[in-house]
Amino acid sequence: MEELQRFEASRRGHRAHLRKLIKKAEEIVERRANIDEFLIAAAKSTTDQLQRKRDMLRALNKKIYILPNIEKAECVEDEITEADGIEEEI
């Protein structure tokens, strides 16, 4: 159970950071009319970070889903739905 809690806490932190990255990406897209080298570099950096964070979350999700501590099917369904929603945002 402790392992599950640790993975879930880690995932919450990664998801919070991911939401900040998504907001940053949205702001970059909004500024695309005034594109310059700085904006291009920011877009590339943000994209790279989003990809790394996505990979990290996928790995954590796999670890969490295979643990036998998830007792209710509804919890698993909610987790998958939330994970899919985040993937769509990315």
C-alpha positions as CSV (number, residue, x, y, z in Angstrom):
1,M,0.0,0.0,0.0
2,E,2.9,2.4,0.8
3,E,4.3,1.8,-2.7
4,L,1.0,2.7,-4.3
5,Q,0.8,5.9,-2.2
6,R,4.3,6.9,-3.2
7,F,3.6,6.3,-6.9
8,E,0.3,8.3,-6.7
9,A,2.0,11.2,-4.9
10,S,4.7,11.3,-7.5
11,R,2.1,11.2,-10.3
12,R,0.2,14.1,-8.7
13,G,3.4,16.1,-8.7
14,H,4.1,15.3,-12.3
15,R,0.5,16.0,-13.3
16,A,0.7,19.4,-11.6
17,H,3.9,20.3,-13.5
18,L,2.4,19.0,-16.7
19,R,-0.6,21.3,-16.4
20,K,1.8,24.3,-16.0
21,L,3.6,23.1,-19.2
22,I,0.4,22.8,-21.1
23,K,-0.6,26.4,-20.1
24,K,2.8,27.6,-21.2
25,A,2.4,25.8,-24.5
26,E,-1.0,27.4,-25.0
27,E,0.5,30.8,-24.3
28,I,3.2,30.2,-26.9
29,V,0.6,29.2,-29.5
30,E,-1.4,32.4,-28.7
31,R,1.8,34.5,-29.4
32,R,2.5,32.8,-32.7
33,A,1.7,35.9,-34.7
34,N,4.8,37.5,-33.2
35,I,7.1,34.6,-33.8
36,D,10.8,35.1,-33.2
37,E,13.9,33.0,-32.3
38,F,13.0,33.2,-28.6
39,L,9.5,32.0,-29.2
40,I,10.8,29.1,-31.4
41,A,13.3,28.1,-28.7
42,A,10.6,28.3,-26.0
43,A,8.2,26.2,-28.1
44,K,10.9,23.5,-28.7
45,S,11.9,23.4,-25.0
46,T,8.3,23.2,-23.9
47,T,7.6,20.4,-26.4
48,D,10.6,18.5,-25.2
49,Q,9.4,18.9,-21.6
50,L,5.9,17.8,-22.4
51,Q,7.2,14.6,-24.1
52,R,9.4,13.7,-21.1
53,K,6.6,14.4,-18.7
54,R,4.2,12.3,-20.8
55,D,6.6,9.4,-20.8
56,M,7.1,9.7,-17.0
57,L,3.4,9.7,-16.4
58,R,2.9,6.7,-18.7
59,A,5.5,4.8,-16.7
60,L,3.9,5.7,-13.4
61,N,0.5,4.8,-14.6
62,K,1.7,1.3,-15.6
63,K,3.3,0.8,-12.2
64,I,0.1,2.0,-10.4
65,Y,-2.3,-0.1,-12.6
66,I,-0.4,-3.4,-12.1
67,L,-0.3,-3.1,-8.3
68,P,-2.9,-5.4,-6.6
69,N,-3.9,-2.6,-4.2
70,I,-6.5,-1.0,-6.5
71,E,-9.7,-2.6,-5.1
72,K,-12.5,-1.0,-6.9
73,A,-13.1,-1.2,-10.7
74,E,-14.5,2.3,-10.7
75,C,-11.2,3.7,-9.4
76,V,-9.3,2.1,-12.2
77,E,-11.8,3.4,-14.7
78,D,-11.6,6.9,-13.3
79,E,-7.8,6.7,-13.3
80,I,-7.7,5.7,-17.0
81,T,-10.2,8.4,-17.9
82,E,-8.1,11.0,-16.2
83,A,-4.9,9.7,-17.7
84,D,-6.5,9.7,-21.2
85,G,-7.7,13.3,-20.7
86,I,-4.2,14.4,-19.9
87,E,-2.8,12.6,-22.9
88,E,-5.3,14.5,-25.1
89,E,-4.2,17.8,-23.6
90,I,-0.6,17.1,-24.4
